Amino acid sequence: MARPWKIVFMGTPEFAVPSLKKLLSSPDRVVAVVTQPDRPRGRGRRLQPSPVKKVAEQAGIEVLQPERASSPEFIEKIRAYAPDLLVVAAYGQILKQELLDVPKIMPINVHGSLLPKYRGAAPIQWAILNGEKETGITIMKMDAGMDTGPILLQKAIPIGDEETFGELYERMAHLGAELLLKAITGLKNGEISPVPQPEEGVSYAPFITKEMCLIDWSKSARELNCLVRALDPAPGAYTFLHGKRLRLYRPFLLSGGSSNGTEKPGTVVSAAPNGLVVATGHGLLGFREVQLAGKKRMDISSFIQGKKIEPGTILGEEPPD
């Protein structure tokens, strides 16, 4: 029987947690976990550990939190563990080749797209933004490029018509963990070897910016449906209602155009318990949940009990300076 491999795991958010848990329950040995430094979060802005750090500490695994994973001091620390594998899942920093050369076998990454599509930081959100019908997980051998390394395993997953980023993120995190273990088993058995990525079909998924979150009602209902789903639950697509920021969630498309085809984009057509319906540049778009600035997220039925929205109200007019 092959000896257990020593693994250094690098990850930070919830997406990485299922992969770490799978490794902790496998025959291999996680000798250290690397995650981002504790950051201030929440209203109190208190320092909070990453989800990966919490799991690692509960398991009694040593946790490293370098500000710069490319520093010579950190690389020497990793070298001292003599790992067989460096496993990376949504760590959050670009890793230099010097670090990637440390593991005896290879560095591998759990990436949330079907590479070479959507290389970069936000592949799951961009797949929804662009109206893709499917996405997937790629387990790849890392190199110094941005998600350019050869592929070990891939598996596609369908995107539901109303599926949000948060829902798809959770499903893909678990798929990534399953595929990671299959890839490691395949490497041990000699059944898997890295295959270069195709040169055609390359696309990128950069960070989501604040500017992208403001809803432009002149766009079509279909486009805005993708945008709102891609930003749900965070950072949240928003508009303005009577000068106050209003985040919109759980969108749904309505058949046909606007009610009479003449409403200005951003006009509230109806505000009923089953949804807030708004005219767009082409078609109607409904929302099941909203969040007014300073308030909690709530379903539209609860919201309109406390704040009535009259049909004809125009959304999107920003407050005066």
C-alpha positions in Angstrom: 0.0 0.0 0.0 1.3 3.5 -1.0 2.4 5.7 1.9 0.2 8.6 2.9 1.1 11.8 1.1 1.9 14.9 3.1 -0.2 17.9 2.0 0.0 21.6 2.7 -3.5 23.1 2.1 -4.0 26.7 1.1 -7.5 28.2 1.1 -9.6 30.9 2.8 -13.4 31.2 2.2 -16.3 28.7 2.5 -15.6 27.4 -1.0 -12.4 25.8 0.3 -13.9 24.2 3.4 -15.3 21.0 1.8 -12.0 20.3 0.1 -10.1 20.7 3.4 -12.6 18.5 5.2 -12.3 15.8 2.5 -8.5 15.8 2.9 -8.7 15.6 6.7 -10.9 12.5 6.4 -8.6 10.9 3.7 -5.7 8.5 4.2 -3.3 11.4 3.4 -1.9 13.8 6.0 -2.6 17.5 6.1 0.6 18.8 7.8 -0.2 22.6 7.6 -3.0 24.9 6.5 -2.3 28.3 5.0 -5.0 31.0 5.0 -5.3 34.7 4.7 -4.7 36.8 7.9 -7.7 37.5 10.1 -9.6 40.5 8.7 -12.1 43.0 10.4 -15.7 42.0 9.5 -19.2 42.8 10.6 -20.6 46.0 12.1 -18.1 45.9 15.0 -15.2 45.5 12.6 -13.6 42.9 14.8 -10.9 40.6 13.5 -12.4 37.4 12.3 -10.7 34.2 11.3 -11.3 32.7 7.9 -13.7 29.7 7.5 -10.7 27.6 6.6 -8.8 28.6 9.8 -11.7 27.6 12.0 -11.8 24.1 10.5 -8.0 23.7 10.7 -7.9 24.8 14.3 -10.7 22.4 15.3 -8.7 19.6 13.7 -5.5 20.6 15.5 -3.7 21.5 12.3 -1.0 24.2 12.4 -2.2 27.4 10.7 0.0 29.8 8.8 -1.3 33.3 7.9 1.4 35.2 5.9 0.7 38.6 4.5 2.7 37.7 1.5 2.8 34.0 0.4 5.6 34.9 -2.0 8.1 36.0 0.8 11.3 34.0 1.1 10.6 33.3 4.8 7.3 31.8 4.1 8.5 29.6 1.3 11.2 28.3 3.5 8.6 27.4 6.1 6.7 25.4 3.6 9.8 23.7 2.3 10.5 22.5 5.9 7.3 20.5 5.8 8.6 18.6 2.7 5.1 18.2 1.3 4.2 15.8 -1.5 1.3 18.1 -2.6 0.4 21.7 -2.3 -3.4 21.9 -2.6 -4.9 25.3 -3.3 -8.6 26.2 -3.2 -9.6 29.9 -3.4 -6.6 31.0 -1.3 -6.6 34.6 -2.5 -3.1 35.4 -3.5 -1.0 34.9 -6.7 1.6 32.2 -6.0 5.1 32.4 -7.4 6.8 29.6 -9.2 9.4 29.3 -6.4 6.6 28.2 -4.0 4.9 26.0 -6.6 8.2 24.1 -7.0 8.3 23.1 -3.3 6.0 20.0 -3.3 7.7 16.7 -4.4 4.8 15.7 -6.7 3.0 18.8 -7.7 0.9 21.8 -6.7 -2.8 21.4 -7.6 -5.7 23.8 -7.6 -9.4 23.5 -7.3 -10.8 26.0 -9.8 -14.5 26.9 -10.2 -14.9 26.8 -14.0 -14.4 24.6 -17.0 -10.9 25.9 -17.9 -9.8 27.5 -20.1 -13.1 29.4 -19.7 -13.2 31.9 -16.8 -9.7 32.1 -15.6 -9.4 34.5 -12.7 -10.9 35.5 -9.4 -14.7 35.3 -9.9 -15.4 32.4 -12.3 -18.7 31.3 -10.7 -20.2 34.8 -10.7 -19.1 35.5 -14.3 -20.7 32.2 -15.5 -24.0 33.4 -14.2 -23.5 37.0 -15.4 -22.9 35.7 -18.9 -26.0 33.5 -18.9 -24.2 30.2 -19.1 -26.3 27.1 -18.9 -23.4 25.1 -17.3 -20.1 25.6 -15.5 -17.9 23.1 -13.6 -14.9 22.3 -11.6 -11.3 21.9 -12.9 -8.6 20.3 -10.9 -5.3 21.5 -12.4 -1.6 21.4 -11.9 -0.6 24.9 -11.1 2.0 27.0 -12.8 2.9 30.7 -12.4 0.3 31.9 -14.9 -3.3 32.8 -14.0 -5.1 29.4 -14.1 -3.1 28.4 -17.1 -1.7 25.0 -15.9 -2.5 21.6 -17.3 -5.8 19.9 -16.4 -6.0 16.8 -14.2 -9.8 16.4 -14.0 -12.9 18.3 -15.0 -16.6 17.9 -14.3 -19.5 20.0 -15.6 -22.5 21.1 -13.5 -25.7 22.7 -14.8 -26.7 26.2 -13.7 -30.4 26.5 -12.7 -32.5 29.1 -14.5 -33.1 30.9 -11.2 -30.0 29.7 -9.3 -28.1 32.4 -7.4 -24.4 32.8 -6.9 -24.7 31.6 -3.3 -26.6 28.5 -4.3 -24.2 27.5 -7.1 -21.2 28.4 -5.0 -22.2 25.9 -2.3 -22.9 23.1 -4.9 -19.6 23.7 -6.6 -17.6 23.7 -3.4 -18.8 20.2 -2.7 -18.2 19.1 -6.2 -14.7 20.5 -6.0 -14.0 18.5 -2.9 -15.1 15.3 -4.5 -13.1 15.9 -7.7 -10.0 16.8 -5.7 -10.0 13.4 -3.9 -10.6 11.6 -7.3 -7.6 13.5 -8.8 -5.3 12.6 -5.9 -6.3 9.0 -6.0 -5.8 9.0 -9.8 -2.3 10.5 -9.4 -1.4 7.8 -6.8 -2.6 5.0 -9.1 -1.0 6.4 -12.2 -4.4 6.7 -13.9 -4.3 10.5 -14.3 -1.7 12.8 -15.8 -1.8 16.5 -16.6 -3.2 17.5 -20.0 -2.4 21.0 -21.4 -5.4 23.3 -21.6 -6.8 24.0 -25.1 -5.5 27.2 -26.7 -9.0 28.1 -27.9 -11.9 29.2 -25.8 -9.9 31.2 -23.2 -11.9 33.8 -21.2 -11.4 35.7 -18.0 -13.3 36.3 -14.7 -11.9 39.4 -13.0 -13.0 40.7 -9.6 -16.5 42.0 -9.3 -16.4 45.8 -8.9 -18.6 48.1 -6.9 -19.6 49.9 -10.2 -21.0 46.6 -11.6 -23.5 46.4 -8.7 -25.6 49.4 -9.6 -28.5 48.3 -11.8 -28.9 50.0 -15.2 -32.6 49.6 -15.9 -32.1 50.3 -19.6 -30.7 46.8 -20.0 -32.9 43.9 -20.7 -34.7 41.8 -18.1 -32.7 38.8 -19.1 -29.4 40.6 -18.6 -30.5 42.1 -15.3 -31.8 38.7 -14.1 -28.3 37.3 -14.6 -26.7 40.3 -12.9 -28.8 40.1 -9.8 -28.4 36.3 -9.5 -24.7 36.6 -9.9 -24.4 39.2 -7.0 -26.8 37.3 -4.7 -26.1 37.2 -1.7 -23.0 39.4 -2.0 -22.1 42.0 -2.8 -25.7 42.5 -3.9 -27.1 44.4 -7.0 -28.8 47.7 -6.0 -30.9 50.6 -7.1 -32.4 53.6 -5.3 -35.9 53.9 -3.9 -36.8 57.5 -2.9 -33.1 58.3 -2.5 -32.3 55.3 -0.4 -30.2 52.3 -1.6 -32.3 49.2 -2.2 -30.7 45.9 -2.8 -32.6 43.4 -4.9 -32.5 39.6 -4.7 -34.2 36.4 -6.0 -35.1 37.7 -9.5 -37.5 36.0 -11.9 -38.4 36.7 -15.5 -41.9 37.4 -16.6 -43.2 36.3 -20.0 -44.0 39.0 -22.6 -42.9 42.6 -22.6 -43.8 45.4 -20.2 -47.4 45.8 -19.3 -48.2 48.3 -22.1 -44.8 48.7 -23.6 -44.5 52.4 -22.7 -43.1 52.4 -19.1 -39.7 54.1 -18.5 -37.1 51.6 -17.5 -37.0 51.4 -13.7 -40.7 51.9 -13.3 -42.5 49.8 -10.7 -45.3 48.0 -12.5 -46.6 46.2 -9.4 -45.6 45.6 -5.8 -47.5 42.6 -4.5 -46.8 39.8 -1.9 -45.6 37.5 -4.7 -43.0 40.0 -6.1 -41.9 43.5 -6.9 -42.2 43.8 -10.8 -40.1 46.4 -12.6 -40.0 47.5 -16.2 -36.6 47.2 -17.9 -35.2 48.2 -21.3 -36.8 45.1 -22.6 -39.3 43.1 -20.6 -40.4 42.8 -17.0 -38.3 41.6 -14.1 -39.6 40.5 -10.7 -37.9 40.3 -7.3 -38.9 38.1 -4.4 -36.6 39.7 -1.8 -35.2 43.2 -1.1 -33.0 45.0 1.5 -33.4 48.7 2.2 -30.3 50.5 3.4 -29.9 50.0 7.2 -32.5 47.2 7.3 -32.4 43.4 7.1 -33.0 41.4 3.9 -36.6 40.4 3.7 -39.2 38.9 1.3 -41.2 41.5 -0.6 -44.5 40.6 1.2 -43.0 41.6 4.5 -41.3 44.7 3.0 -44.5 46.2 1.5 -46.3 45.7 4.8 -44.0 48.4 6.3 -43.3 50.5 3.2 -45.8 50.7 0.4 -44.4 51.1 -3.1 -46.9 52.6 -5.5 -47.0 51.5 -9.2 -45.4 54.2 -11.3 -42.6 54.7 -8.8 -39.3 55.2 -10.6 -36.3 53.2 -9.2 -32.7 54.2 -9.8 -32.8 57.9 -9.1 -29.8 58.5 -6.9 -30.0 60.8 -3.8 -28.9 64.4 -4.2 -25.3 65.2 -3.0 
